[in-house]
C-alpha cells in the first residue's frame, strides 16, 4: 500500500516540469500596451517642450508649469514615470505670445490624437482615461490661445 505522503512527494517534482510545457512562440504584443507606450512618448515630448518654454519665458512660467504638471499626470496615467531630459532651446519662437500660440496648436493636435486613441483602445478604462486626457489637452489649447 502506498502512503499518501509518498504520493505527494512523487507528484510535487512533476508540477514544475509541467509548468515549462508550452509554446516557444512569444505572445503577441498587447495593442493596449502599445497604445499606452505611444501616448506616454507623446506626453513626455509635451512635458519636455513645456520645460523648455518655462525656462525661456519666465513671464508665463506659472501658466506653463500648471499645464506641464497636468501632462505629468497624463504620463503617470499611462503607467510611465516622467523623465527629466533637461531643457532644450526653443526654436522659432521669439516671444512668449508666439510660444503660447505654438503650444496651443500642439495641444489641439495632441487632443485629436488622444480622441483617435480612444477608438483604438480595447480596454474600457483605457478609453475613459484617454478621453479625459483628450478633453484636458483641448482645455490647455483654449487656455493658451486666450493668453497668446
OpenMM code with the backbone's topology and positions (N, CA, C; nanometers):
from openmm import Vec3, app, unit

residues = "UNK UNK UNK UNK UNK UNK UNK UNK UNK UNK UNK UNK UNK UNK UNK UNK UNK UNK UNK UNK UNK UNK UNK UNK UNK UNK UNK UNK UNK UNK UNK UNK UNK UNK UNK UNK UNK UNK UNK UNK UNK UNK UNK UNK UNK UNK UNK UNK UNK UNK UNK UNK UNK UNK UNK UNK UNK UNK UNK UNK UNK UNK UNK UNK UNK UNK UNK UNK UNK UNK UNK UNK UNK UNK UNK UNK UNK UNK UNK UNK UNK UNK UNK UNK UNK UNK UNK UNK UNK UNK UNK UNK UNK UNK UNK UNK UNK UNK UNK UNK UNK UNK UNK UNK UNK UNK UNK UNK UNK UNK UNK UNK UNK UNK UNK UNK UNK UNK UNK UNK UNK UNK UNK UNK UNK UNK UNK UNK UNK UNK UNK UNK UNK UNK UNK UNK UNK UNK UNK UNK UNK UNK UNK UNK UNK UNK UNK UNK".split()
positions = [
    Vec3(0.0830, -0.1173, 0.0000),
    Vec3(0.0000, 0.0000, 0.0000),
    Vec3(0.0886, 0.1252, 0.0000),
    Vec3(0.0583, 0.2187, -0.0877),
    Vec3(0.1350, 0.3425, -0.0975),
    Vec3(0.0712, 0.4450, -0.0044),
    Vec3(0.1532, 0.5045, 0.0716),
    Vec3(0.1028, 0.6053, 0.1639),
    Vec3(0.0773, 0.7365, 0.0903),
    Vec3(-0.0132, 0.8177, 0.1434),
    Vec3(-0.0477, 0.9462, 0.0827),
    Vec3(0.0723, 1.0398, 0.0787),
    Vec3(0.1565, 1.0375, 0.1809),
    Vec3(0.2751, 1.1233, 0.1839),
    Vec3(0.3711, 1.0879, 0.0716),
    Vec3(0.3836, 0.9608, 0.0388),
    Vec3(0.4713, 0.9175, -0.0687),
    Vec3(0.4192, 0.9663, -0.2025),
    Vec3(0.2896, 0.9593, -0.2233),
    Vec3(0.2288, 1.0069, -0.3477),
    Vec3(0.2526, 1.1569, -0.3622),
    Vec3(0.2376, 1.2301, -0.2536),
    Vec3(0.2580, 1.3741, -0.2591),
    Vec3(0.4016, 1.4072, -0.2954),
    Vec3(0.4985, 1.3363, -0.2412),
    Vec3(0.6399, 1.3605, -0.2713),
    Vec3(0.6693, 1.3289, -0.4167),
    Vec3(0.6095, 1.2241, -0.4693),
    Vec3(0.6306, 1.1871, -0.6087),
    Vec3(0.5655, 1.2897, -0.7015),
    Vec3(0.4488, 1.3419, -0.6651),
    Vec3(0.3747, 1.4339, -0.7507),
    Vec3(0.4352, 1.5741, -0.7537),
    Vec3(0.4940, 1.6205, -0.6472),
    Vec3(0.5457, 1.7572, -0.6409),
    Vec3(0.6511, 1.7851, -0.7474),
    Vec3(0.7517, 1.6981, -0.7687),
    Vec3(0.8501, 1.7301, -0.8721),
    Vec3(0.7905, 1.7361, -1.0126),
    Vec3(0.6792, 1.6732, -1.0361),
    Vec3(0.6193, 1.6736, -1.1688),
    Vec3(0.5548, 1.8074, -1.2013),
    Vec3(0.5110, 1.8826, -1.1025),
    Vec3(0.4423, 2.0092, -1.1272),
    Vec3(0.5326, 2.1104, -1.1955),
    Vec3(0.6558, 2.1341, -1.1493),
    Vec3(0.7404, 2.2299, -1.2211),
    Vec3(0.7707, 2.1851, -1.3636),
    Vec3(0.7821, 2.0587, -1.3860),
    Vec3(0.8090, 2.0111, -1.5210),
    Vec3(0.6931, 2.0438, -1.6135),
    Vec3(0.5713, 2.0343, -1.5635),
    Vec3(0.4548, 2.0678, -1.6440),
    Vec3(0.4460, 2.2176, -1.6697),
    Vec3(0.4921, 2.2968, -1.5748),
    Vec3(0.4854, 2.4415, -1.5905),
    Vec3(0.5698, 2.4891, -1.7083),
    Vec3(0.6732, 2.4171, -1.7435),
    Vec3(0.7599, 2.4561, -1.8536),
    Vec3(0.7050, 2.4174, -1.9890),
    Vec3(0.6001, 2.3379, -1.9923),
    Vec3(0.5427, 2.2955, -2.1195),
    Vec3(0.4720, 2.4117, -2.1857),
    Vec3(0.4719, 2.4132, -2.3132),
    Vec3(0.4011, 2.5180, -2.3848),
    Vec3(0.4755, 2.5546, -2.5102),
    Vec3(0.4272, 2.6565, -2.5732),
    Vec3(0.4831, 2.7019, -2.6985),
    Vec3(0.6048, 2.7898, -2.6741),
    Vec3(0.7021, 2.7813, -2.7627),
    Vec3(0.8188, 2.8678, -2.7555),
    Vec3(0.7911, 3.0014, -2.8236),
    Vec3(0.6747, 3.0157, -2.8846),
    Vec3(0.6406, 3.1396, -2.9527),
    Vec3(0.6116, 3.2487, -2.8497),
    Vec3(0.6668, 3.3663, -2.8723),
    Vec3(0.6329, 3.4760, -2.7816),
    Vec3(0.4874, 3.5165, -2.8018),
    Vec3(0.4251, 3.5604, -2.6953),
    Vec3(0.2864, 3.6029, -2.7079),
    Vec3(0.2825, 3.7332, -2.7871),
    Vec3(0.1769, 3.7532, -2.8637),
    Vec3(0.1690, 3.8753, -2.9440),
    Vec3(0.1602, 3.9974, -2.8524),
    Vec3(0.2139, 4.1109, -2.8971),
    Vec3(0.2076, 4.2303, -2.8136),
    Vec3(0.0631, 4.2733, -2.7908),
    Vec3(0.0375, 4.3219, -2.6735),
    Vec3(-0.0953, 4.3701, -2.6382),
    Vec3(-0.1146, 4.5079, -2.7018),
    Vec3(-0.2159, 4.5252, -2.7871),
    Vec3(-0.2367, 4.6547, -2.8536),
    Vec3(-0.2571, 4.7696, -2.7539),
    Vec3(-0.3230, 4.7425, -2.6416),
    Vec3(-0.3428, 4.8480, -2.5433),
    Vec3(-0.2110, 4.8899, -2.4790),
    Vec3(-0.1213, 4.7933, -2.4570),
    Vec3(0.0106, 4.8275, -2.4022),
    Vec3(0.0896, 4.9114, -2.5020),
    Vec3(0.0796, 4.8765, -2.6293),
    Vec3(0.1472, 4.9553, -2.7326),
    Vec3(0.0894, 5.0969, -2.7371),
    Vec3(-0.0420, 5.1077, -2.7232),
    Vec3(-0.1081, 5.2376, -2.7237),
    Vec3(-0.0631, 5.3208, -2.6037),
    Vec3(-0.0578, 5.2586, -2.4870),
    Vec3(-0.0104, 5.3294, -2.3670),
    Vec3(0.1326, 5.3810, -2.3878),
    Vec3(0.2171, 5.2990, -2.4467),
    Vec3(0.3558, 5.3392, -2.4717),
    Vec3(0.3628, 5.4576, -2.5669),
    Vec3(0.2824, 5.4548, -2.6723),
    Vec3(0.2821, 5.5642, -2.7690),
    Vec3(0.2331, 5.6935, -2.7047),
    Vec3(0.1254, 5.6846, -2.6285),
    Vec3(0.0733, 5.8032, -2.5606),
    Vec3(0.1769, 5.8553, -2.4614),
    Vec3(0.2426, 5.7664, -2.3903),
    Vec3(0.3448, 5.8075, -2.2940),
    Vec3(0.4583, 5.8828, -2.3636),
    Vec3(0.5016, 5.8358, -2.4788),
    Vec3(0.6066, 5.9054, -2.5544),
    Vec3(0.5621, 6.0458, -2.5935),
    Vec3(0.4389, 6.0569, -2.6389),
    Vec3(0.3873, 6.1865, -2.6817),
    Vec3(0.3693, 6.2812, -2.5635),
    Vec3(0.3251, 6.2287, -2.4508),
    Vec3(0.3119, 6.3112, -2.3311),
    Vec3(0.4485, 6.3572, -2.2823),
    Vec3(0.5478, 6.2687, -2.2860),
    Vec3(0.6832, 6.3064, -2.2442),
    Vec3(0.7374, 6.4170, -2.3342),
    Vec3(0.7093, 6.4093, -2.4629),
    Vec3(0.7544, 6.5138, -2.5550),
    Vec3(0.6912, 6.6485, -2.5192),
    Vec3(0.5630, 6.6477, -2.4826),
    Vec3(0.4981, 6.7719, -2.4408),
    Vec3(0.5590, 6.8239, -2.3103),
    Vec3(0.5855, 6.7359, -2.2177),
    Vec3(0.6477, 6.7765, -2.0912),
    Vec3(0.7819, 6.8442, -2.1191),
    Vec3(0.8606, 6.7846, -2.2058),
    Vec3(0.9918, 6.8416, -2.2403),
    Vec3(0.9762, 6.9785, -2.3054),
    Vec3(0.8771, 6.9892, -2.3910),
    Vec3(0.8540, 7.1165, -2.4599),
    Vec3(0.8136, 7.2247, -2.3598),
    Vec3(0.7268, 7.1887, -2.2668),
    Vec3(0.6866, 7.2859, -2.1646),
    Vec3(0.8037, 7.3250, -2.0760),
    Vec3(0.8866, 7.2302, -2.0398),
    Vec3(1.0040, 7.2616, -1.9569),
    Vec3(1.0943, 7.3632, -2.0263),
    Vec3(1.1117, 7.3470, -2.1550),
    Vec3(1.1932, 7.4415, -2.2322),
    Vec3(1.1278, 7.5787, -2.2378),
    Vec3(0.9973, 7.5813, -2.2579),
    Vec3(0.9256, 7.7091, -2.2655),
    Vec3(0.9275, 7.7811, -2.1305),
    Vec3(0.9169, 7.7065, -2.0234),
    Vec3(0.9211, 7.7655, -1.8891),
    Vec3(1.0554, 7.8340, -1.8670),
    Vec3(1.1621, 7.7683, -1.9084),
    Vec3(1.2961, 7.8252, -1.8924),
    Vec3(1.3148, 7.9484, -1.9811),
    Vec3(1.2575, 7.9466, -2.0987),
    Vec3(1.2773, 8.0561, -2.1939),
    Vec3(1.1878, 8.1768, -2.1661),
    Vec3(1.0713, 8.1536, -2.1071),
    Vec3(0.9737, 8.2616, -2.0877),
    Vec3(0.9218, 8.2642, -1.9443),
    Vec3(1.0009, 8.3174, -1.8523),
    Vec3(0.9595, 8.3192, -1.7120),
    Vec3(0.8315, 8.3992, -1.6876),
    Vec3(0.7985, 8.4923, -1.7770),
    Vec3(0.6774, 8.5728, -1.7586),
    Vec3(0.5488, 8.4909, -1.7699),
    Vec3(0.5540, 8.3722, -1.8286),
    Vec3(0.4349, 8.2859, -1.8378),
    Vec3(0.4595, 8.1504, -1.7707),
    Vec3(0.5628, 8.1466, -1.6872),
    Vec3(0.6024, 8.0200, -1.6243),
    Vec3(0.4925, 7.9603, -1.5374),
    Vec3(0.4164, 8.0430, -1.4661),
    Vec3(0.3111, 7.9884, -1.3796),
    Vec3(0.2077, 7.9100, -1.4594),
    Vec3(0.1609, 7.9679, -1.5687),
    Vec3(0.0627, 7.9003, -1.6543),
    Vec3(0.1212, 7.7734, -1.7129),
    Vec3(0.2411, 7.7843, -1.7655),
    Vec3(0.3030, 7.6693, -1.8314),
    Vec3(0.3370, 7.5578, -1.7333),
    Vec3(0.3772, 7.5940, -1.6138),
    Vec3(0.4090, 7.4927, -1.5128),
    Vec3(0.2846, 7.4146, -1.4743),
    Vec3(0.1734, 7.4830, -1.4574),
    Vec3(0.0482, 7.4145, -1.4220),
    Vec3(0.0076, 7.3154, -1.5311),
    Vec3(0.0217, 7.3563, -1.6567),
    Vec3(-0.0147, 7.2670, -1.7667),
    Vec3(0.0844, 7.1518, -1.7773),
    Vec3(0.2127, 7.1823, -1.7629),
    Vec3(0.3128, 7.0748, -1.7659),
    Vec3(0.2854, 6.9718, -1.6570),
    Vec3(0.2493, 7.0180, -1.5396),
    Vec3(0.2199, 6.9258, -1.4298),
    Vec3(0.1016, 6.8349, -1.4624),
    Vec3(0.0058, 6.8867, -1.5367),
    Vec3(-0.1070, 6.8025, -1.5791),
    Vec3(-0.0602, 6.6969, -1.6793),
    Vec3(0.0345, 6.7328, -1.7636),
    Vec3(0.0892, 6.6334, -1.8564),
    Vec3(0.1675, 6.5251, -1.7826),
    Vec3(0.2305, 6.5618, -1.6733),
    Vec3(0.2977, 6.4619, -1.5901),
    Vec3(0.1940, 6.3626, -1.5372),
    Vec3(0.0778, 6.4126, -1.4971),
    Vec3(-0.0301, 6.3242, -1.4505),
    Vec3(-0.0804, 6.2350, -1.5645),
    Vec3(-0.0897, 6.2901, -1.6846),
    Vec3(-0.1301, 6.2093, -1.8008),
    Vec3(-0.0303, 6.0958, -1.8225),
    Vec3(0.0959, 6.1290, -1.8123),
    Vec3(0.2017, 6.0299, -1.8312),
    Vec3(0.1909, 5.9194, -1.7257),
    Vec3(0.1695, 5.9590, -1.6027),
    Vec3(0.1537, 5.8613, -1.4950),
    Vec3(0.0319, 5.7727, -1.5185),
    Vec3(-0.0747, 5.8299, -1.5742),
    Vec3(-0.1956, 5.7521, -1.6031),
    Vec3(-0.1688, 5.6440, -1.7075),
    Vec3(-0.0654, 5.6641, -1.7888),
    Vec3(-0.0264, 5.5642, -1.8877),
    Vec3(0.0723, 5.4639, -1.8294),
    Vec3(0.1040, 5.4798, -1.7013),
    Vec3(0.1917, 5.3849, -1.6341),
    Vec3(0.3390, 5.4135, -1.6513),
    Vec3(0.3728, 5.5363, -1.6885),
    Vec3(0.5136, 5.5707, -1.7112),
    Vec3(0.5537, 5.6877, -1.6223),
    Vec3(0.6738, 5.6822, -1.5682),
    Vec3(0.7220, 5.7962, -1.4895),
    Vec3(0.7786, 5.9033, -1.5815),
    Vec3(0.7709, 6.0300, -1.5413),
    Vec3(0.8320, 6.1350, -1.6240),
    Vec3(0.9839, 6.1242, -1.6207),
    Vec3(1.0443, 6.1596, -1.7308),
    Vec3(1.1902, 6.1571, -1.7428),
    Vec3(1.2362, 6.3010, -1.7615),
    Vec3(1.3189, 6.3491, -1.6704),
    Vec3(1.3710, 6.4839, -1.6829),
    Vec3(1.4849, 6.4808, -1.7840),
    Vec3(1.4591, 6.5349, -1.9018),
    Vec3(1.5599, 6.5335, -2.0074),
    Vec3(1.6290, 6.6679, -2.0222),
    Vec3(1.6049, 6.7564, -1.9267),
    Vec3(1.6677, 6.8877, -1.9337),
    Vec3(1.5961, 6.9779, -2.0316),
    Vec3(1.6385, 7.0993, -2.0329),
    Vec3(1.5752, 7.1975, -2.1195),
    Vec3(1.6480, 7.2031, -2.2531),
    Vec3(1.5702, 7.2225, -2.3563),
    Vec3(1.6280, 7.2405, -2.4892),
    Vec3(1.5902, 7.3797, -2.5386),
    Vec3(1.6637, 7.4283, -2.6344),
    Vec3(1.6377, 7.5617, -2.6869),
    Vec3(1.5032, 7.5648, -2.7588),
    Vec3(1.4370, 7.6766, -2.7458),
    Vec3(1.3113, 7.6998, -2.8160),
    Vec3(1.3464, 7.7459, -2.9573),
    Vec3(1.2925, 7.6774, -3.0560),
    Vec3(1.3198, 7.7137, -3.1946),
    Vec3(1.1999, 7.7849, -3.2545),
    Vec3(1.2246, 7.8950, -3.3204),
    Vec3(1.1206, 7.9628, -3.3958),
    Vec3(1.0320, 8.0555, -3.3151),
    Vec3(1.0353, 8.0515, -3.1856),
    Vec3(0.9517, 8.1395, -3.1045),
    Vec3(1.0375, 8.2522, -3.0493),
    Vec3(1.0032, 8.3730, -3.0899),
    Vec3(1.0811, 8.4873, -3.0438),
    Vec3(1.0134, 8.5588, -2.9282),
    Vec3(0.8880, 8.5254, -2.9028),
    Vec3(0.8159, 8.5893, -2.7936),
    Vec3(0.7323, 8.4850, -2.7206),
    Vec3(0.6946, 8.5218, -2.6000),
    Vec3(0.6096, 8.4290, -2.5244),
    Vec3(0.4755, 8.4109, -2.5934),
    Vec3(0.4245, 8.5155, -2.6577),
    Vec3(0.2961, 8.5034, -2.7284),
    Vec3(0.3069, 8.4020, -2.8420),
    Vec3(0.4166, 8.4060, -2.9157),
    Vec3(0.4367, 8.3079, -3.0234),
    Vec3(0.4465, 8.1673, -2.9669),
    Vec3(0.5173, 8.1532, -2.8557),
    Vec3(0.5334, 8.0208, -2.7952),
    Vec3(0.3993, 7.9697, -2.7423),
    Vec3(0.3196, 8.0560, -2.6809),
    Vec3(0.1879, 8.0149, -2.6323),
    Vec3(0.1001, 7.9687, -2.7485),
    Vec3(0.1053, 8.0406, -2.8591),
    Vec3(0.0270, 8.0009, -2.9769),
    Vec3(0.0749, 7.8672, -3.0315),
    Vec3(0.2052, 7.8486, -3.0331),
    Vec3(0.2618, 7.7221, -3.0810),
    Vec3(0.2230, 7.6065, -2.9882),
    Vec3(0.2278, 7.6298, -2.8579),
    Vec3(0.1873, 7.5266, -2.7623),
    Vec3(0.0372, 7.4965, -2.7735),
    Vec3(-0.0423, 7.5998, -2.7991),
    Vec3(-0.1865, 7.5780, -2.8175),
    Vec3(-0.2110, 7.4869, -2.9378),
    Vec3(-0.1369, 7.5087, -3.0457),
    Vec3(-0.1506, 7.4226, -3.1638),
    Vec3(-0.1078, 7.2791, -3.1312),
    Vec3(0.0002, 7.2643, -3.0542),
    Vec3(0.0458, 7.1305, -3.0141),
    Vec3(-0.0584, 7.0612, -2.9269),
    Vec3(-0.1237, 7.1358, -2.8417),
    Vec3(-0.2287, 7.0790, -2.7562),
    Vec3(-0.3502, 7.0347, -2.8382),
    Vec3(-0.3884, 7.1139, -2.9377),
    Vec3(-0.5004, 7.0734, -3.0241),
    Vec3(-0.4670, 6.9446, -3.0985),
    Vec3(-0.3450, 6.9365, -3.1475),
    Vec3(-0.3002, 6.8154, -3.2175),
    Vec3(-0.3014, 6.6958, -3.1221),
    Vec3(-0.2521, 6.7151, -3.0008),
    Vec3(-0.2492, 6.6071, -2.9020),
    Vec3(-0.3910, 6.5643, -2.8646),
    Vec3(-0.4809, 6.6603, -2.8512),
    Vec3(-0.6198, 6.6281, -2.8177),
    Vec3(-0.6842, 6.5414, -2.9262),
    Vec3(-0.6597, 6.5763, -3.0503),
    Vec3(-0.7127, 6.4958, -3.1613),
    Vec3(-0.6532, 6.3555, -3.1611),
    Vec3(-0.5228, 6.3476, -3.1347),
    Vec3(-0.4566, 6.2165, -3.1307),
    Vec3(-0.5144, 6.1302, -3.0186),
    Vec3(-0.5395, 6.1907, -2.9017),
    Vec3(-0.5975, 6.1136, -2.7900),
    Vec3(-0.7393, 6.0685, -2.8241),
    Vec3(-0.8152, 6.1519, -2.8923),
    Vec3(-0.9504, 6.1126, -2.9318),
    Vec3(-0.9452, 5.9920, -3.0257),
    Vec3(-0.8503, 5.9928, -3.1186),
    Vec3(-0.8339, 5.8770, -3.2081),
    Vec3(-0.7858, 5.7550, -3.1318),
    Vec3(-0.7024, 5.7769, -3.0297),
    Vec3(-0.6542, 5.6662, -2.9461),
    Vec3(-0.7699, 5.5961, -2.8760),
    Vec3(-0.8723, 5.6726, -2.8407),
    Vec3(-0.9897, 5.6137, -2.7739),
    Vec3(-1.0521, 5.5056, -2.8607),
    Vec3(-1.0581, 5.5317, -2.9889),
    Vec3(-1.1175, 5.4347, -3.0816),
    Vec3(-1.0334, 5.3086, -3.0915),
    Vec3(-0.9030, 5.3229, -3.0766),
    Vec3(-0.8128, 5.2082, -3.0903),
    Vec3(-0.8024, 5.1253, -2.9630),
    Vec3(-0.8374, 5.1841, -2.8500),
    Vec3(-0.8223, 5.1145, -2.7214),
    Vec3(-0.9268, 5.0043, -2.7071),
    Vec3(-0.8825, 4.8906, -2.6563),
    Vec3(-0.9735, 4.7791, -2.6333),
    Vec3(-1.0332, 4.7805, -2.4940),
    Vec3(-0.9564, 4.8281, -2.3983),
    Vec3(-0.9978, 4.8294, -2.2589),
    Vec3(-1.0852, 4.9521, -2.2308),
    Vec3(-1.1977, 4.9321, -2.1662),
    Vec3(-1.2915, 5.0405, -2.1389),
    Vec3(-1.2295, 5.1474, -2.0492),
    Vec3(-1.1558, 5.1063, -1.9478),
    Vec3(-1.0932, 5.2035, -1.8575),
    Vec3(-0.9868, 5.2849, -1.9312),
    Vec3(-0.9128, 5.2227, -2.0208),
    Vec3(-0.8147, 5.2956, -2.1007),
    Vec3(-0.8848, 5.3970, -2.1903),
    Vec3(-0.9958, 5.3572, -2.2520),
    Vec3(-1.0723, 5.4522, -2.3351),
    Vec3(-1.1168, 5.5725, -2.2534),
    Vec3(-1.1649, 5.5462, -2.1338),
    Vec3(-1.2108, 5.6537, -2.0450),
    Vec3(-1.0944, 5.7472, -2.0127),
    Vec3(-0.9807, 5.6924, -1.9762),
    Vec3(-0.8635, 5.7734, -1.9418),
    Vec3(-0.8176, 5.8560, -2.0612),
    Vec3(-0.8130, 5.7949, -2.1781),
    Vec3(-0.7707, 5.8675, -2.2985),
    Vec3(-0.8682, 5.9796, -2.3330),
    Vec3(-0.9963, 5.9563, -2.3131),
    Vec3(-1.0944, 6.0617, -2.3420),
    Vec3(-1.0776, 6.1786, -2.2454),
    Vec3(-1.0484, 6.1494, -2.1195),
    Vec3(-1.0242, 6.2564, -2.0228),
    Vec3(-0.8979, 6.3351, -2.0575),
    Vec3(-0.7946, 6.2649, -2.1005),
    Vec3(-0.6712, 6.3321, -2.1421),
    Vec3(-0.6983, 6.4203, -2.2638),
    Vec3(-0.7761, 6.3693, -2.3581),
    Vec3(-0.8107, 6.4469, -2.4764),
    Vec3(-0.8824, 6.5765, -2.4383),
    Vec3(-0.9779, 6.5668, -2.3479),
    Vec3(-1.0508, 6.6861, -2.3018),
    Vec3(-0.9568, 6.7829, -2.2311),
    Vec3(-0.8687, 6.7309, -2.1485),
    Vec3(-0.7728, 6.8150, -2.0775),
    Vec3(-0.6843, 6.8905, -2.1763),
    Vec3(-0.6363, 6.8201, -2.2773),
    Vec3(-0.5486, 6.8846, -2.3747),
    Vec3(-0.6231, 6.9900, -2.4562),
    Vec3(-0.7485, 6.9675, -2.4841),
    Vec3(-0.8273, 7.0689, -2.5530),
    Vec3(-0.8432, 7.1926, -2.4647),
    Vec3(-0.8656, 7.1722, -2.3358),
    Vec3(-0.8752, 7.2851, -2.2438),
    Vec3(-0.7421, 7.3600, -2.2345),
    Vec3(-0.6312, 7.2874, -2.2396),
    Vec3(-0.4998, 7.3532, -2.2413),
    Vec3(-0.4903, 7.4442, -2.3639),
    Vec3(-0.5325, 7.3937, -2.4782),
    Vec3(-0.5257, 7.4715, -2.6026),
    Vec3(-0.6083, 7.5994, -2.5904),
    Vec3(-0.7267, 7.5888, -2.5330),
    Vec3(-0.8131, 7.7051, -2.5169),
    Vec3(-0.7486, 7.8070, -2.4227),
    Vec3(-0.6940, 7.7600, -2.3124),
    Vec3(-0.6295, 7.8495, -2.2162),
    Vec3(-0.5075, 7.9186, -2.2781),
    Vec3(-0.4264, 7.8427, -2.3482),
    Vec3(-0.3065, 7.9011, -2.4093),
    Vec3(-0.3422, 8.0009, -2.5188),
    Vec3(-0.4434, 7.9687, -2.5982),
    Vec3(-0.4856, 8.0603, -2.7051),
    Vec3(-0.5368, 8.1922, -2.6470),
    Vec3(-0.6057, 8.1835, -2.5351),
    Vec3(-0.6587, 8.3047, -2.4719),
    Vec3(-0.5460, 8.3936, -2.4170),
    Vec3(-0.4334, 8.3338, -2.3817),
    Vec3(-0.3206, 8.4104, -2.3253),
    Vec3(-0.2208, 8.4573, -2.4312),
    Vec3(-0.2327, 8.4041, -2.5530),
    Vec3(-0.1331, 8.4414, -2.6557),
    Vec3(-0.1703, 8.5692, -2.7269),
] * unit.nanometer
topology = app.Topology()
chain = topology.addChain("A")
for resn in residues:
    res = topology.addResidue(resn, chain)
    for name in ("N", "CA", "C"):
        topology.addAtom(name, app.Element.getBySymbol(name[0]), res)
